[in-house]
Amino acid sequence: MSSASSHSTLRVARPLSPCIQVCTIEPSSSLCKGCGRTLDEIACWGSMTEAEKTPVWDRLEQEGYIDAQYAK
């Protein structure tokens, strides 16, 4: 039996990529304006392991590029 006063955070699985189809590199930071990744991160994303992607996801979440709702 579930209690209405129970507070649990529902987290959803991360998408395959943080790309949101706003692909413009900001010259001052060298980060994509849409997803917040560097050109190297974008180029290597498809061959990166989940362990290699995790710190990138964490940074993107911390910097506000993605919503904190995604599961780790």
Rosetta silent file (secondary structure, phi, psi, omega in degrees, C-alpha in Angstrom):
SEQUENCE: MSSASSHSTLRVARPLSPCIQVCTIEPSSSLCKGCGRTLDEIACWGSMTEAEKTPVWDRLEQEGYIDAQYAK
SCORE:     score description
SCORE:     0.000 S_00000001
   1 L     0.000  126.730 -176.418    0.000    0.000    0.000 S_00000001
   2 L   -93.031  137.074  178.602    1.490    3.329   -1.088 S_00000001
   3 L   -95.110  136.294  179.297    1.290    6.396    1.100 S_00000001
   4 L   -67.177  -22.107 -178.943    0.538    9.775   -0.476 S_00000001
   5 L   -87.475   -4.591  178.688    2.978   11.365    1.950 S_00000001
   6 L   -71.568  127.957 -178.726    5.831    9.151    0.771 S_00000001
   7 L  -111.025  105.166  174.962    8.397   11.229   -1.123 S_00000001
   8 L  -124.366  143.771 -179.642   10.469    9.297   -3.613 S_00000001
   9 L   -89.510  119.199  177.425   12.283   10.784   -6.556 S_00000001
  10 L   -84.605  120.900  179.516   11.315    9.175   -9.831 S_00000001
  11 L  -114.717  141.690  179.957   14.313    9.067  -12.138 S_00000001
  12 E  -109.415  158.841 -179.439   14.148    8.116  -15.778 S_00000001
  13 L   -64.705  145.943  177.336   16.806    6.523  -17.942 S_00000001
  14 L   -68.204  150.758  173.622   19.167    8.846  -19.738 S_00000001
  15 L   -69.821  171.002  178.850   18.742    9.272  -23.482 S_00000001
  16 L   -64.215  -30.596 -177.572   21.375    7.767  -25.788 S_00000001
  17 L  -146.021  150.045  175.664   22.901   11.214  -26.288 S_00000001
  18 L   -79.152   -2.021 -177.503   22.580   14.640  -24.687 S_00000001
  19 L   -59.420  132.680  176.467   22.241   16.182  -28.179 S_00000001
  20 L  -119.071   19.614  176.831   19.162   18.421  -28.552 S_00000001
  21 L    64.032   29.716  171.978   19.784   19.344  -32.211 S_00000001
  22 L  -120.330   79.012 -168.310   21.083   22.836  -31.372 S_00000001
  23 L   -98.297   87.016  178.014   24.583   22.271  -32.704 S_00000001
  24 L  -138.503  123.661  179.217   26.580   25.482  -32.370 S_00000001
  25 E   -85.409  126.336  177.221   30.002   25.661  -30.743 S_00000001
  26 E   -78.943  115.936 -175.932   30.471   28.689  -28.480 S_00000001
  27 L   -58.118  -36.624 -175.987   33.926   30.094  -29.371 S_00000001
  28 L   -70.972  -29.204 -177.840   34.693   31.423  -25.884 S_00000001
  29 L  -112.299  -13.864 -174.668   34.065   28.093  -24.125 S_00000001
  30 L    60.895   26.909  177.795   34.482   25.581  -26.987 S_00000001
  31 E  -112.588  148.422  175.147   31.237   23.946  -25.813 S_00000001
  32 E   -67.489  132.502  179.227   28.148   23.184  -27.836 S_00000001
  33 L   -65.518  -28.167 -178.017   25.407   25.694  -26.982 S_00000001
  34 L   -81.091  -52.828 -172.376   22.795   22.936  -27.151 S_00000001
  35 L  -108.771  -15.701  177.576   24.249   20.019  -25.238 S_00000001
  36 L    85.849    3.379 -179.731   27.306   21.453  -23.500 S_00000001
  37 L   -87.001  157.822  172.942   29.783   18.905  -24.825 S_00000001
  38 E   -79.451  166.088  176.427   33.189   19.644  -26.307 S_00000001
  39 H   -59.728  -39.887  178.061   33.949   18.762  -29.921 S_00000001
  40 H   -62.791  -42.772  179.050   36.055   15.813  -28.704 S_00000001
  41 H   -64.164  -40.687  178.229   33.191   14.540  -26.535 S_00000001
  42 H   -63.702  -47.213 -177.107   30.771   14.859  -29.453 S_00000001
  43 H   -64.215  -35.683 -175.200   33.149   13.119  -31.862 S_00000001
  44 H   -94.203   -7.763 -170.736   33.909   10.227  -29.490 S_00000001
  45 H   -50.729  -46.200 -176.575   30.435    9.804  -27.964 S_00000001
  46 H   -63.715  -24.342 -179.212   29.431    6.799  -30.075 S_00000001
  47 H  -105.407    0.533  179.445   32.515    4.819  -29.099 S_00000001
  48 L   -77.641  145.174  173.835   32.636    5.842  -25.430 S_00000001
  49 L   -78.485  164.977  176.884   31.743    3.319  -22.732 S_00000001
  50 H   -59.701  -35.945  178.533   29.062    4.129  -20.163 S_00000001
  51 H   -64.352  -35.438  178.258   31.884    4.582  -17.631 S_00000001
  52 H   -75.535  -31.382  179.965   33.499    7.184  -19.897 S_00000001
  53 H   -75.735  -29.216 -174.472   30.170    8.947  -20.485 S_00000001
  54 H   -54.039  -48.772  179.509   29.258    9.168  -16.795 S_00000001
  55 H   -65.721  -28.814  176.985   31.552   12.094  -15.880 S_00000001
  56 H   -68.467  -48.846  176.885   30.366   13.951  -18.997 S_00000001
  57 H   -56.406  -44.123 -179.061   26.707   13.386  -18.035 S_00000001
  58 H   -61.194  -43.564  178.821   27.512   14.505  -14.474 S_00000001
  59 H   -64.765  -43.768 -179.793   29.166   17.716  -15.719 S_00000001
  60 H   -62.374  -38.843  177.330   26.303   18.466  -18.106 S_00000001
  61 H   -66.331  -46.829 -179.101   23.818   17.979  -15.285 S_00000001
  62 H   -61.825  -37.172 -178.206   25.849   20.143  -12.891 S_00000001
  63 L   -85.925   -0.691  174.343   26.184   22.912  -15.494 S_00000001
  64 L    85.899   13.759  178.338   22.449   22.838  -16.253 S_00000001
  65 L   -78.070  -29.478  178.471   22.550   21.437  -19.791 S_00000001
  66 L  -128.291  158.266 -179.151   20.405   18.448  -18.867 S_00000001
  67 L   -75.373  142.204 -178.971   17.684   17.896  -16.316 S_00000001
  68 L   -71.464    0.131 -179.582   18.654   16.223  -13.051 S_00000001
  69 L   -71.015  -18.632 -175.136   15.753   13.765  -13.508 S_00000001
  70 E   -72.839  138.551 -179.587   17.927   11.343  -15.487 S_00000001
  71 L   -69.609  155.574  178.736   19.135    8.253  -13.672 S_00000001
  72 L   -99.113    0.000    0.000   22.814    7.654  -13.144 S_00000001
